[in-house]
Amino acid sequence: MSEDGDGKSVVDLLSDDYAWQILETTSEEAKSVKAISDACGADRSTIYRRLERLEEADFVDDQQELDPDGHHYKSYAANLEAVTVRLEEEGFDVEVVRPEQPADRFTRLYEGFK
């Protein structure tokens, strides 16, 4: 199994329909819980529970937003590029690929110039 922890828990999480829909909905841009709830056709409480599990697995990131009337709310964006499941002699290997962070990309490019 990869360094991403328990492969079965990753597969279990991703097999949940709402988790799947949340990741699809937030893959292009960050969305509020209301927008995610509307897109998934689920109660906000259901979305909050799935977001909590997705955050624990580092599959979504949250950020604070400020709406025009001065209130704060969180928006969520998928932090997942690919999940690969391989059956190997020792069992299943689950690899999670996340987008490269801008700071890491800059470091990699800088190292390439040396």
C-alpha positions, 0 to 999 in steps of 0.5 A: 500500500502507498504512503496514503494510509489504509487503502481500503478506507480510501476506496470505501470513502470514494465509493460513497455516492455523495463523496464522489459527487462532492469531488466532481462538483468541486474539481474545477472551482471551490464551492460553498456547502449550499452550492455543493448541497444543491448540486448533489441534491442532498441536505447540508448536514449530509454534505458537512459529514462527507466533507469532514471525511474528505478533509480528514483524507486530505481530498478537499481543501477549505478556505474562508470566503467573505460575502458582500454583506460581510459574513464569512463562510467556507468554500471547498475545492477538491485536492485530488488528481487521481487514485490508482488501485493495483492488485499486487502479490502482497494485496492491493496498492492504493496510490493517491495523486494530488495536484502539485502545490505552487510552492513545490512547483516553484522549488522544482523549477528553481532546482532545475535551473541549478 
